[in-house]
Amino acid sequence: SDSQIVARCLYSQIGCWSAAHRCFQGRYDQIFSIAQEVFGDREKARRWLRTPPEGLGPQTPCSRLYTPQGYANIQDLLMRIDHGICF
């Protein structure tokens, strides 16, 4: 099963958001945090999430976060970038 808990929803104001959006937001927050560490800057991380990188075709990292598999792929890509393994 692809079902997994990615992040707990701690914000009461998003109680009306759909479960799919809450999952996306949890994944986005986690990936954004990792990207900030990898790129060393909030704006660079934000820009990277909205720009299609090599190997993903026309999809942005942000658009891949709607599925658990997409989240895992982006997390893996960031780890490879951080370790200098990505072209």
Contacts in CASP RR format, 6 or more apart in sequence:
PFRMAT RR
TARGET T0000
AUTHOR 0000-0000-0000
METHOD contacts of the structure
MODEL  1
SDSQIVARCLYSQIGCWSAAHRCFQGRYDQIFSIAQEVFGDREKARRWLR
TPPEGLGPQTPCSRLYTPQGYANIQDLLMRIDHGICF
2 67 0 8 1.000
2 68 0 8 1.000
2 69 0 8 1.000
3 68 0 8 1.000
4 68 0 8 1.000
6 23 0 8 1.000
6 26 0 8 1.000
6 27 0 8 1.000
6 30 0 8 1.000
6 68 0 8 1.000
6 71 0 8 1.000
7 23 0 8 1.000
7 25 0 8 1.000
7 26 0 8 1.000
7 27 0 8 1.000
7 29 0 8 1.000
7 30 0 8 1.000
9 15 0 8 1.000
9 22 0 8 1.000
9 25 0 8 1.000
9 26 0 8 1.000
14 21 0 8 1.000
14 22 0 8 1.000
14 25 0 8 1.000
15 22 0 8 1.000
17 25 0 8 1.000
20 66 0 8 1.000
24 65 0 8 1.000
24 66 0 8 1.000
27 65 0 8 1.000
27 71 0 8 1.000
28 49 0 8 1.000
28 62 0 8 1.000
28 65 0 8 1.000
30 71 0 8 1.000
30 75 0 8 1.000
31 49 0 8 1.000
31 61 0 8 1.000
31 65 0 8 1.000
31 71 0 8 1.000
31 74 0 8 1.000
31 75 0 8 1.000
31 78 0 8 1.000
32 45 0 8 1.000
32 46 0 8 1.000
32 49 0 8 1.000
34 75 0 8 1.000
34 78 0 8 1.000
35 44 0 8 1.000
35 45 0 8 1.000
35 48 0 8 1.000
35 49 0 8 1.000
35 61 0 8 1.000
35 78 0 8 1.000
36 42 0 8 1.000
36 45 0 8 1.000
37 82 0 8 1.000
38 45 0 8 1.000
38 78 0 8 1.000
38 81 0 8 1.000
38 82 0 8 1.000
39 45 0 8 1.000
39 48 0 8 1.000
48 61 0 8 1.000
49 60 0 8 1.000
49 61 0 8 1.000
49 62 0 8 1.000
50 60 0 8 1.000
50 61 0 8 1.000
50 62 0 8 1.000
51 60 0 8 1.000
52 58 0 8 1.000
52 59 0 8 1.000
52 60 0 8 1.000
53 61 0 8 1.000
53 77 0 8 1.000
54 86 0 8 1.000
54 87 0 8 1.000
56 64 0 8 1.000
56 77 0 8 1.000
61 74 0 8 1.000
61 77 0 8 1.000
64 70 0 8 1.000
64 71 0 8 1.000
64 73 0 8 1.000
64 74 0 8 1.000
65 71 0 8 1.000
65 74 0 8 1.000
77 86 0 8 1.000
80 86 0 8 1.000
END
